Amino acid sequence: MAKVQVTNVTVLDNPANFLNPFQFEITFECAENLTEDLEWKIIYVGSAETEDYDQTLDSVLVGPVSQGRHMFVFQAEPPKPALIPQGDILGVTVVLITCSYRSQEFIRVGYYVNNEYSDPELIECNESEKQPTVPQFDKVMRNILHSKPRVTRFTIDWDDPPLVDSENIAPTAPNIQQEQSTSLSNGAKDHMMKAGEYVAGPNNTDSNSSIPDYVQDMECH
C-alpha cells in the first residue's frame, strides 16, 4: 500500500500569460513518518513528437514528512521559449507533476495546456496561417485544463532496506515490478499526448475510463 496519497491539486493563477510562473497547490496525506524526502517535479512537454524538448521547470525536495495531512504551493518558472520548437509553441501540450520517493516515481498528474494569442489581430493571423515570424510571448495566454487531469500511480518499494551483510548474501533477481512501472512511466506521457486518454497504471486496466475508481479520492480544481 502506498504510504503517500495525493488527495487534491489546485491550479492557481489560471488562465495566465505564457511567461507567468506555474503554480499548483498540492495536498497529500502520509500514512507514517518517512525516513527520506519526497522529490516533486514540474515538467513541461515542449513537443509531442519527442521527449528531447521536455523541460524540467523545477524540482524540490519536501521533508522530513511526518504522518498526517500536508499542503504546499509548488511554483515554477515558465518554460524557456528558445528550447521549444517554433511550430509547437501555440496549441495544445502537456504539463506534468511527478513525485518520487528514493528515486522511484509513484504518481504522475498530467494536465493539457492550451497556448493561444489573446490579441484579436494575432488570433486572426493565426487562423489565416500568417503567424508572426517571431512569436510574441507577452501576448500568448496559457490555459491549463484543470478539470481534466490524467492521473497515473505506480507501485514502488516504500520500506527501508534491511541491514544485511553484503559479503555473505547471494545475488537476487531484479525487481521486475519496479522496472515495469518505470517503463510505464515513460510511455504514459506519449499515450496522453497522442491519444488523449487516461493511461492505465499497474492497478487499473480500463483505458477507456477518464477517472478510474482509485482516483476518486483526488480532487482537482
N, C-alpha and C positions, 0 to 999 in steps of 0.2 A: 504494500500500500504506500502511495506517495506521502511523504512527510510534509509537503508543501502543496497547498491548493490555492490557485489564483481565483478569487471569488468576484472580483469586479475590476473593470478597466474603463476609465472615463477619458474621452478625448477632450482636451482643453484647447481653447483658442482655435476654434474651427467653425467655419472656413477661415483661412488666413492667407496672407501674402506668401508667395513661394519662398521668400527669403526670411520669413519668421521661423523661430525655433519650433521644433515639435515638442508637445507637452502631453504627457499621459499621467493620470492619477491611477496608481495601481494599488489594489488591496489584496492581501493574501493572508492565509491562515497557516500556522505551523503547528504540527501535531506534537512536537517535542523540541527541546533545545538542539540546535545544530552545532556541530563541532567546527564547521568551516563556513566561509561566507557563500552567499548566493551571487552569481555573476549575471547581471542583466545587460542586454544589448538592444540597441535600436538599429535596424539595418534598412537602408533604402535601396530598392531594386532599380538600377539605372536603365536596364534593358531586359525585355522579355526573352531575347534571343540567347543571352549568355550571362553567366554569373560574373564575368570579368569586370562588369561595371557596377557590381554591388558595392555600396559604401556603408561601412560601419560608422554611424554618426556619433555614437558614444557607447562606452562600456563602463559599468560601475559595479563595484563590489558592495554588497549590503550585508552587514554583520557587525557584531555577533547577533544571530537571530535566535530569540528565545521563544518558548511555547506561547501561542496566543495569536491575536489578530494584529496585523501590521499594515500601515498605509504610507506611501511616499509618492512624491511627484517626480517623474523622470523626464528631464528636459534635455534636448539635444539640438545642436546647431543644424541648419538645413544642409542638404547635400551640396557639394561643390559643383556648380554648373559646368565647369570645364571638364569634369570627369563623366558627364552624361552625353551620349551621342545626340547630336542636334535633332535627329528625327524622333527621338524618344522623350524629349523634354515636355511636349504637350501630349495630352491624352491620359490614358489610364495606366497606372503602375501599382506597385505594392510597397507598403512599409511593414516591417516585421518587428515584433517584440519577442525576444527569446530570454529564457532563464536557464542557467546551468548550475549544477552542484558537482564539485570535483571534476570539472571539465566535461560533465555529462549533461547534455541538453534534455530537459524533461518537459518543457512546454514551449509552444510557439503560437503566438497570436498574430494573425495577418489581417491587414486592412487594405482594401482597394483605395487608391488615391487618384483623384481626377484633377489634372492641371489644365487650366484654360485661361485665356485672356479675359480680363474684366472690362477692358475698354471696347466700346461698341465698334469703333473703326477697326481695331485689331481683330475683333471677332469676325467682322465681315471679310477681312483679308484672309483669315484662317479658313473660312468657309469657301472662299474662292481659290484656295490653294496659293495665295500670294502672300505668304508669311514674310515678316521682316527678315532680312539677311542675318542680322544679329538679334537673337531673342531678347525681348525687353522684360527681364525677370521682375522688375519692380511693378509690372502690370499683369503678372501672372498670379491667378488665385489658385490656392491649393484647397481641395475639399476632400477630407477623409470620410469615407462612407462608414461612419461609426456604428450604424445599426446592423451591419452585415459582416461581423468578424468571422474569420476562419480559424478555428482552434484545433491544434493537434497536440496530444500528450504522448510522451514516450516513457517506457519502463526503464528505470535505471537502478543501480545498486546504491541504496541510501546508507547502508550500515557501515560502521567503521571497520577497516580491515583488521583481521585477527593478528595478534602478535605471535609470530612463528619463527622458528629457527630456519632461516633461508638456506643454510648449508645442508640440512637434513630433510628437506621437503622435496617430494617428487614433482616434476613438472605437470601442470594441469592443462586441459584444453581451454581455448579462449572462450570468453562469454559470448556465445553466439547470439543470444537475445539482444545484448547491448550492441553488437555490430549491426544487427538488422535494424535496430532503432536509429543508429547513425545513418545508415543508408536511406531509410525512410525520410529522415530529416532533410537530406539533400534533395530528395525527389519531391517533397511536399510543396516547395515553393514553385517548382516547374509546373506541377499539376494545377496549382492555384492560378498561375499566370495564364496558362493556355486553355484550361477547361472551365475555370471559374466555379469549381465545385469544392465542397468540403473534401479534404484529404483524409482517408481512413487511417487511423492510428492503430497501434497494437491492440487496443481494447475496443475497437469499433470497425466493422467491416461494411457498413452501409454507406457507400459512396454517394447515394442519392439524397442523403439527409443533410440539410444545411446546418442544423444544430442537433447533434446526436444526443442521446439520453444523458450521457455522463457529463455533458457541458451545461446541463440545465441549471447547475448551481452557480453559474457565472453570469453576471450582468454586464452589459456593455452599453455605454452611453456616448 
